[in-house]
Amino acid sequence: MLPDGRWPVLRHRVGGLSFRVPARPHFVSPDTSRNAVSADTRRAYDLIAADYGPGANGPVTVVVELPADSQEASSLLSSTQSALNSTAGVAAVSPPTLNSDDTVALFTLVPTTAPQVAATTELVDDLRTDVLPTVPARTYLVGTTTSYVDVTEKIAQRMPWLILTVVALSSVLLLVAFRSVLIPLKAALLNLVSVGAAYGVVVAVFRWGWGSSLIGIDGKLPIPAFVPMLVFAIVFGLSMDYEVFLISRVHEAWTATGDAHRSVAIGIGGTGRVITTAAAIMIAVFTSFVLDTDPTVKMLDIGMAAAVLIDASVIRMVLVPAVMSLFDRRAWWLPRWLDGVLPHLDIEGTRHLARAASSCGPSAPAEDRETSLAGGR
């Protein structure tokens, strides 16, 4: 970490292109410094930071259990305050406040940096791992800033497991529903592309400031840890919704015709308008919440609206048909051993479609058989 609390930036070069990425992402929990400059809460935050230092907006409380002996307690308090004062990143430490029984003491610690700065997170970690363990008593670190650090770190640690679990479970469900190996893999990859595109839009608008003034954002803002988590959960669910809707139609046509390319065309023709209309409605709903003054709400809205727009236009209407056409018949490949293990779920009425196909007879025109098996369109 750099002295000013920023993480170093790594420079990469691929061919003739050069780009930079941070060595470690920094997530935060929201506070009033993210509000509009005209808001009363933001004005109060700025006044406190200007007159008392940026760390005064996020003090940290240190709780120390005291021994029964008064002399030992006095020595413990003195050594603890000295240790806290000598810690890097600490601007001031208040005198201890004791309870009525003289069994517990509180120290209010003011960091030198604002609550959302990475250096404040480092300070909390240093206090827990290096400073407080040297105190010969039971100690606790509490307060709003500390709880924000804990929640943020926990979310960042569990985020990969959330993504892995959701992708794995959805892939298994698609595997059972469509009895194909490539369909779940394709769906998981393209859905993650939608989520990644949403993350990119959020970073561009709120971290880089691209067009942020158009939605009432003053300056560049850090991203709370729960925003990527919520965006992933909602966007991946919506993307999977579109995926199942589209592939179900393609699978019906495949069952009816046995023509992989034609089944993709039939599926897109039957679902394209519905998917586009549903996406337009959700985009309108999401973007309407941009009028909210809370920057976190704006982040969620921009991320989800961008994801739905990209998913419904680029992913579902371009990439999915292209990939399915490239896969051809291999898109519906399933190993024999796996076919015997998976349960047979007649979700789409495949047996009914097969009976309908046989009832049309081999002499019936292909168009009649397709119309009968696709639901009489």
Secondary structure, 3 states (H helix, E strand, C coil): CCCCCCCCEEEEEECCEEEEEECCCCCECCCHHHCCCCCHHHHHHHHHHHHHCHHHHCCEEEEEECCCCHHHHHHHHHHHHHHHHCCCCEEEECCCEECCCCCEEEEEEEECCCCCCHHHHHHHHHHHHHHHHHCCCCEEEECHHHHHHHHHHHHHHHHHHHHHHHHHHHHHHHHHHHCCCHHHHHHHHHHHHHHHHHHHHHHHHHHCCCCHHHHCCCCCCCCECHHHHHHHHHHHHHHHHHHHHHHHHHHHHHHHHCCHHHHHHHHHHHHHHHHHHHHHHHHHHHHHHHHCCCHHHHHHHHHHHHHHHHHHHHHHHHHHHHHHHHHHHHHHCCCHHHHHHCCCCCCCCHHHHHHHHHHHCCCCCHHHHHHHHCCCC
